[in-house]
């Protein structure tokens, strides 16, 4: 089945991925917490109370913290 799926056109594989992700059991409370955190972070950035970092720097820090 994996070989069949990998031979599908990319648009079909992308749609399949979307459907698989949507089918995962989601924890509504956790989703809400992440949404609120994202909103809070955006407000901090917009007001100047928070600061951003270049993606390359963030990726480097994450790789150092979680090698492999």
BAFI-71501 format. One record per atom (N, C-alpha, C): residue number from 1; residue in three letters; atom name; x, y, z. Coordinates in steps of 0.05 Angstrom, whole numbers, plus 5000, padded with zeros to 4 digits. Example, Ala and Ser with C-alpha at 12.3 -4.5 7.8 and 13.67 -1.06 7.14 Angstrom:
# residues 2
@resi:1 | resn:ALA | name:N | px:5264 | py:4886 | pz:5156 .
@resi:1 | resn:ALA | name:CA | px:5246 | py:4910 | pz:5156 .
@resi:1 | resn:ALA | name:C | px:5264 | py:4934 | pz:5156 .
@resi:2 | resn:SER | name:N | px:5257 | py:4955 | pz:5142 .
@resi:2 | resn:SER | name:CA | px:5273 | py:4979 | pz:5143 .
@resi:2 | resn:SER | name:C | px:5258 | py:5001 | pz:5157 .
//
This chain:
# residues 68
@resi:1 | resn:UNK | name:N | px:5017 | py:4976 | pz:5000 .
@resi:1 | resn:UNK | name:CA | px:5000 | py:5000 | pz:5000 .
@resi:1 | resn:UNK | name:C | px:5018 | py:5025 | pz:5000 .
@resi:2 | resn:UNK | name:N | px:5040 | py:5025 | pz:5015 .
@resi:2 | resn:UNK | name:CA | px:5057 | py:5048 | pz:5016 .
@resi:2 | resn:UNK | name:C | px:5068 | py:5055 | pz:4988 .
@resi:3 | resn:UNK | name:N | px:5076 | py:5035 | pz:4973 .
@resi:3 | resn:UNK | name:CA | px:5086 | py:5040 | pz:4946 .
@resi:3 | resn:UNK | name:C | px:5065 | py:5052 | pz:4928 .
@resi:4 | resn:UNK | name:N | px:5040 | py:5042 | pz:4931 .
@resi:4 | resn:UNK | name:CA | px:5018 | py:5053 | pz:4915 .
@resi:4 | resn:UNK | name:C | px:5014 | py:5083 | pz:4922 .
@resi:5 | resn:UNK | name:N | px:5014 | py:5089 | pz:4947 .
@resi:5 | resn:UNK | name:CA | px:5010 | py:5116 | pz:4956 .
@resi:5 | resn:UNK | name:C | px:5032 | py:5134 | pz:4946 .
@resi:6 | resn:UNK | name:N | px:5057 | py:5125 | pz:4948 .
@resi:6 | resn:UNK | name:CA | px:5080 | py:5141 | pz:4939 .
@resi:6 | resn:UNK | name:C | px:5080 | py:5146 | pz:4909 .
@resi:7 | resn:UNK | name:N | px:5066 | py:5129 | pz:4894 .
@resi:7 | resn:UNK | name:CA | px:5064 | py:5133 | pz:4865 .
@resi:7 | resn:UNK | name:C | px:5041 | py:5151 | pz:4857 .
@resi:8 | resn:UNK | name:N | px:5025 | py:5159 | pz:4876 .
@resi:8 | resn:UNK | name:CA | px:5003 | py:5178 | pz:4869 .
@resi:8 | resn:UNK | name:C | px:5014 | py:5205 | pz:4862 .
@resi:9 | resn:UNK | name:N | px:5000 | py:5221 | pz:4846 .
@resi:9 | resn:UNK | name:CA | px:5009 | py:5248 | pz:4840 .
@resi:9 | resn:UNK | name:C | px:5010 | py:5264 | pz:4867 .
@resi:10 | resn:UNK | name:N | px:5028 | py:5284 | pz:4867 .
@resi:10 | resn:UNK | name:CA | px:5033 | py:5299 | pz:4891 .
@resi:10 | resn:UNK | name:C | px:5008 | py:5312 | pz:4902 .
@resi:11 | resn:UNK | name:N | px:4990 | py:5321 | pz:4885 .
@resi:11 | resn:UNK | name:CA | px:4965 | py:5334 | pz:4895 .
@resi:11 | resn:UNK | name:C | px:4948 | py:5314 | pz:4910 .
@resi:12 | resn:UNK | name:N | px:4947 | py:5290 | pz:4901 .
@resi:12 | resn:UNK | name:CA | px:4932 | py:5269 | pz:4915 .
@resi:12 | resn:UNK | name:C | px:4945 | py:5262 | pz:4942 .
@resi:13 | resn:UNK | name:N | px:4971 | py:5260 | pz:4941 .
@resi:13 | resn:UNK | name:CA | px:4986 | py:5254 | pz:4967 .
@resi:13 | resn:UNK | name:C | px:4982 | py:5277 | pz:4987 .
@resi:14 | resn:UNK | name:N | px:4982 | py:5302 | pz:4977 .
@resi:14 | resn:UNK | name:CA | px:4978 | py:5324 | pz:4995 .
@resi:14 | resn:UNK | name:C | px:4950 | py:5323 | pz:5008 .
@resi:15 | resn:UNK | name:N | px:4930 | py:5317 | pz:4992 .
@resi:15 | resn:UNK | name:CA | px:4903 | py:5315 | pz:5002 .
@resi:15 | resn:UNK | name:C | px:4900 | py:5292 | pz:5022 .
@resi:16 | resn:UNK | name:N | px:4914 | py:5270 | pz:5016 .
@resi:16 | resn:UNK | name:CA | px:4914 | py:5247 | pz:5035 .
@resi:16 | resn:UNK | name:C | px:4926 | py:5255 | pz:5062 .
@resi:17 | resn:UNK | name:N | px:4948 | py:5269 | pz:5060 .
@resi:17 | resn:UNK | name:CA | px:4961 | py:5278 | pz:5085 .
@resi:17 | resn:UNK | name:C | px:4942 | py:5296 | pz:5101 .
@resi:18 | resn:UNK | name:N | px:4929 | py:5315 | pz:5088 .
@resi:18 | resn:UNK | name:CA | px:4910 | py:5332 | pz:5102 .
@resi:18 | resn:UNK | name:C | px:4888 | py:5316 | pz:5115 .
@resi:19 | resn:UNK | name:N | px:4878 | py:5296 | pz:5101 .
@resi:19 | resn:UNK | name:CA | px:4857 | py:5279 | pz:5113 .
@resi:19 | resn:UNK | name:C | px:4867 | py:5262 | pz:5136 .
@resi:20 | resn:UNK | name:N | px:4891 | py:5252 | pz:5134 .
@resi:20 | resn:UNK | name:CA | px:4903 | py:5236 | pz:5156 .
@resi:20 | resn:UNK | name:C | px:4907 | py:5254 | pz:5181 .
@resi:21 | resn:UNK | name:N | px:4917 | py:5277 | pz:5177 .
@resi:21 | resn:UNK | name:CA | px:4921 | py:5295 | pz:5199 .
@resi:21 | resn:UNK | name:C | px:4895 | py:5303 | pz:5212 .
@resi:22 | resn:UNK | name:N | px:4875 | py:5309 | pz:5196 .
@resi:22 | resn:UNK | name:CA | px:4849 | py:5316 | pz:5206 .
@resi:22 | resn:UNK | name:C | px:4836 | py:5293 | pz:5222 .
@resi:23 | resn:UNK | name:N | px:4843 | py:5269 | pz:5215 .
@resi:23 | resn:UNK | name:CA | px:4831 | py:5246 | pz:5228 .
@resi:23 | resn:UNK | name:C | px:4843 | py:5240 | pz:5255 .
@resi:24 | resn:UNK | name:N | px:4866 | py:5252 | pz:5261 .
@resi:24 | resn:UNK | name:CA | px:4878 | py:5247 | pz:5287 .
@resi:24 | resn:UNK | name:C | px:4861 | py:5257 | pz:5309 .
@resi:25 | resn:UNK | name:N | px:4861 | py:5243 | pz:5331 .
@resi:25 | resn:UNK | name:CA | px:4845 | py:5252 | pz:5354 .
@resi:25 | resn:UNK | name:C | px:4859 | py:5277 | pz:5366 .
@resi:26 | resn:UNK | name:N | px:4845 | py:5298 | pz:5367 .
@resi:26 | resn:UNK | name:CA | px:4856 | py:5323 | pz:5377 .
@resi:26 | resn:UNK | name:C | px:4845 | py:5329 | pz:5405 .
@resi:27 | resn:UNK | name:N | px:4861 | py:5340 | pz:5421 .
@resi:27 | resn:UNK | name:CA | px:4853 | py:5349 | pz:5448 .
@resi:27 | resn:UNK | name:C | px:4845 | py:5378 | pz:5446 .
@resi:28 | resn:UNK | name:N | px:4819 | py:5384 | pz:5448 .
@resi:28 | resn:UNK | name:CA | px:4809 | py:5411 | pz:5444 .
@resi:28 | resn:UNK | name:C | px:4821 | py:5430 | pz:5464 .
@resi:29 | resn:UNK | name:N | px:4825 | py:5422 | pz:5488 .
@resi:29 | resn:UNK | name:CA | px:4836 | py:5440 | pz:5509 .
@resi:29 | resn:UNK | name:C | px:4865 | py:5447 | pz:5502 .
@resi:30 | resn:UNK | name:N | px:4880 | py:5428 | pz:5493 .
@resi:30 | resn:UNK | name:CA | px:4908 | py:5434 | pz:5485 .
@resi:30 | resn:UNK | name:C | px:4908 | py:5452 | pz:5461 .
@resi:31 | resn:UNK | name:N | px:4891 | py:5447 | pz:5441 .
@resi:31 | resn:UNK | name:CA | px:4890 | py:5464 | pz:5417 .
@resi:31 | resn:UNK | name:C | px:4883 | py:5493 | pz:5425 .
@resi:32 | resn:UNK | name:N | px:4864 | py:5496 | pz:5443 .
@resi:32 | resn:UNK | name:CA | px:4856 | py:5523 | pz:5452 .
@resi:32 | resn:UNK | name:C | px:4880 | py:5537 | pz:5466 .
@resi:33 | resn:UNK | name:N | px:4894 | py:5522 | pz:5483 .
@resi:33 | resn:UNK | name:CA | px:4917 | py:5534 | pz:5497 .
@resi:33 | resn:UNK | name:C | px:4938 | py:5543 | pz:5477 .
@resi:34 | resn:UNK | name:N | px:4944 | py:5528 | pz:5456 .
@resi:34 | resn:UNK | name:CA | px:4963 | py:5536 | pz:5435 .
@resi:34 | resn:UNK | name:C | px:4953 | py:5560 | pz:5420 .
@resi:35 | resn:UNK | name:N | px:4928 | py:5561 | pz:5414 .
@resi:35 | resn:UNK | name:CA | px:4916 | py:5584 | pz:5400 .
@resi:35 | resn:UNK | name:C | px:4919 | py:5609 | pz:5417 .
@resi:36 | resn:UNK | name:N | px:4913 | py:5607 | pz:5442 .
@resi:36 | resn:UNK | name:CA | px:4915 | py:5630 | pz:5460 .
@resi:36 | resn:UNK | name:C | px:4944 | py:5640 | pz:5463 .
@resi:37 | resn:UNK | name:N | px:4962 | py:5621 | pz:5464 .
@resi:37 | resn:UNK | name:CA | px:4991 | py:5628 | pz:5466 .
@resi:37 | resn:UNK | name:C | px:5000 | py:5642 | pz:5441 .
@resi:38 | resn:UNK | name:N | px:4991 | py:5633 | pz:5418 .
@resi:38 | resn:UNK | name:CA | px:4998 | py:5646 | pz:5392 .
@resi:38 | resn:UNK | name:C | px:4987 | py:5674 | pz:5391 .
@resi:39 | resn:UNK | name:N | px:4963 | py:5678 | pz:5400 .
@resi:39 | resn:UNK | name:CA | px:4951 | py:5705 | pz:5400 .
@resi:39 | resn:UNK | name:C | px:4966 | py:5723 | pz:5419 .
@resi:40 | resn:UNK | name:N | px:4972 | py:5713 | pz:5443 .
@resi:40 | resn:UNK | name:CA | px:4987 | py:5729 | pz:5462 .
@resi:40 | resn:UNK | name:C | px:5014 | py:5737 | pz:5451 .
@resi:41 | resn:UNK | name:N | px:5028 | py:5718 | pz:5438 .
@resi:41 | resn:UNK | name:CA | px:5054 | py:5724 | pz:5427 .
@resi:41 | resn:UNK | name:C | px:5052 | py:5745 | pz:5405 .
@resi:42 | resn:UNK | name:N | px:5032 | py:5743 | pz:5388 .
@resi:42 | resn:UNK | name:CA | px:5029 | py:5763 | pz:5367 .
@resi:42 | resn:UNK | name:C | px:5023 | py:5790 | pz:5379 .
@resi:43 | resn:UNK | name:N | px:5007 | py:5792 | pz:5399 .
@resi:43 | resn:UNK | name:CA | px:5002 | py:5818 | pz:5412 .
@resi:43 | resn:UNK | name:C | px:5027 | py:5829 | pz:5424 .
@resi:44 | resn:UNK | name:N | px:5044 | py:5812 | pz:5436 .
@resi:44 | resn:UNK | name:CA | px:5070 | py:5821 | pz:5447 .
@resi:44 | resn:UNK | name:C | px:5088 | py:5833 | pz:5425 .
@resi:45 | resn:UNK | name:N | px:5089 | py:5818 | pz:5403 .
@resi:45 | resn:UNK | name:CA | px:5106 | py:5827 | pz:5381 .
@resi:45 | resn:UNK | name:C | px:5095 | py:5853 | pz:5369 .
@resi:46 | resn:UNK | name:N | px:5069 | py:5855 | pz:5365 .
@resi:46 | resn:UNK | name:CA | px:5057 | py:5879 | pz:5354 .
@resi:46 | resn:UNK | name:C | px:5060 | py:5904 | pz:5372 .
@resi:47 | resn:UNK | name:N | px:5060 | py:5899 | pz:5398 .
@resi:47 | resn:UNK | name:CA | px:5063 | py:5922 | pz:5416 .
@resi:47 | resn:UNK | name:C | px:5092 | py:5929 | pz:5422 .
@resi:48 | resn:UNK | name:N | px:5110 | py:5912 | pz:5413 .
@resi:48 | resn:UNK | name:CA | px:5139 | py:5918 | pz:5419 .
@resi:48 | resn:UNK | name:C | px:5148 | py:5906 | pz:5445 .
@resi:49 | resn:UNK | name:N | px:5130 | py:5893 | pz:5460 .
@resi:49 | resn:UNK | name:CA | px:5137 | py:5881 | pz:5486 .
@resi:49 | resn:UNK | name:C | px:5153 | py:5855 | pz:5482 .
@resi:50 | resn:UNK | name:N | px:5151 | py:5843 | pz:5459 .
@resi:50 | resn:UNK | name:CA | px:5166 | py:5819 | pz:5454 .
@resi:50 | resn:UNK | name:C | px:5184 | py:5823 | pz:5430 .
@resi:51 | resn:UNK | name:N | px:5203 | py:5805 | pz:5426 .
@resi:51 | resn:UNK | name:CA | px:5221 | py:5808 | pz:5403 .
@resi:51 | resn:UNK | name:C | px:5222 | py:5781 | pz:5388 .
@resi:52 | resn:UNK | name:N | px:5228 | py:5783 | pz:5363 .
@resi:52 | resn:UNK | name:CA | px:5230 | py:5759 | pz:5346 .
@resi:52 | resn:UNK | name:C | px:5259 | py:5752 | pz:5341 .
@resi:53 | resn:UNK | name:N | px:5264 | py:5729 | pz:5330 .
@resi:53 | resn:UNK | name:CA | px:5291 | py:5720 | pz:5323 .
@resi:53 | resn:UNK | name:C | px:5289 | py:5708 | pz:5295 .
@resi:54 | resn:UNK | name:N | px:5311 | py:5711 | pz:5280 .
@resi:54 | resn:UNK | name:CA | px:5312 | py:5698 | pz:5253 .
@resi:54 | resn:UNK | name:C | px:5308 | py:5668 | pz:5255 .
@resi:55 | resn:UNK | name:N | px:5294 | py:5656 | pz:5236 .
@resi:55 | resn:UNK | name:CA | px:5289 | py:5628 | pz:5236 .
@resi:55 | resn:UNK | name:C | px:5314 | py:5611 | pz:5238 .
@resi:56 | resn:UNK | name:N | px:5335 | py:5620 | pz:5224 .
@resi:56 | resn:UNK | name:CA | px:5360 | py:5605 | pz:5224 .
@resi:56 | resn:UNK | name:C | px:5372 | py:5603 | pz:5252 .
@resi:57 | resn:UNK | name:N | px:5370 | py:5625 | pz:5267 .
@resi:57 | resn:UNK | name:CA | px:5380 | py:5625 | pz:5295 .
@resi:57 | resn:UNK | name:C | px:5364 | py:5607 | pz:5313 .
@resi:58 | resn:UNK | name:N | px:5338 | py:5608 | pz:5309 .
@resi:58 | resn:UNK | name:CA | px:5320 | py:5591 | pz:5325 .
@resi:58 | resn:UNK | name:C | px:5325 | py:5561 | pz:5319 .
@resi:59 | resn:UNK | name:N | px:5328 | py:5555 | pz:5293 .
@resi:59 | resn:UNK | name:CA | px:5333 | py:5527 | pz:5285 .
@resi:59 | resn:UNK | name:C | px:5359 | py:5518 | pz:5297 .
@resi:60 | resn:UNK | name:N | px:5380 | py:5535 | pz:5297 .
@resi:60 | resn:UNK | name:CA | px:5406 | py:5527 | pz:5308 .
@resi:60 | resn:UNK | name:C | px:5404 | py:5521 | pz:5338 .
@resi:61 | resn:UNK | name:N | px:5389 | py:5538 | pz:5352 .
@resi:61 | resn:UNK | name:CA | px:5385 | py:5534 | pz:5381 .
@resi:61 | resn:UNK | name:C | px:5370 | py:5508 | pz:5386 .
@resi:62 | resn:UNK | name:N | px:5349 | py:5502 | pz:5371 .
@resi:62 | resn:UNK | name:CA | px:5334 | py:5478 | pz:5374 .
@resi:62 | resn:UNK | name:C | px:5351 | py:5453 | pz:5368 .
@resi:63 | resn:UNK | name:N | px:5367 | py:5454 | pz:5347 .
@resi:63 | resn:UNK | name:CA | px:5385 | py:5432 | pz:5340 .
@resi:63 | resn:UNK | name:C | px:5405 | py:5427 | pz:5362 .
@resi:64 | resn:UNK | name:N | px:5415 | py:5448 | pz:5374 .
@resi:64 | resn:UNK | name:CA | px:5434 | py:5445 | pz:5396 .
@resi:64 | resn:UNK | name:C | px:5420 | py:5432 | pz:5421 .
@resi:65 | resn:UNK | name:N | px:5396 | py:5440 | pz:5425 .
@resi:65 | resn:UNK | name:CA | px:5381 | py:5430 | pz:5449 .
@resi:65 | resn:UNK | name:C | px:5371 | py:5402 | pz:5445 .
@resi:66 | resn:UNK | name:N | px:5363 | py:5396 | pz:5420 .
@resi:66 | resn:UNK | name:CA | px:5351 | py:5369 | pz:5414 .
@resi:66 | resn:UNK | name:C | px:5367 | py:5357 | pz:5391 .
@resi:67 | resn:UNK | name:N | px:5391 | py:5348 | pz:5395 .
@resi:67 | resn:UNK | name:CA | px:5407 | py:5337 | pz:5373 .
@resi:67 | resn:UNK | name:C | px:5394 | py:5312 | pz:5361 .
@resi:68 | resn:UNK | name:N | px:5400 | py:5309 | pz:5335 .
@resi:68 | resn:UNK | name:CA | px:5390 | py:5284 | pz:5322 .
@resi:68 | resn:UNK | name:C | px:5365 | py:5289 | pz:5308 .
//
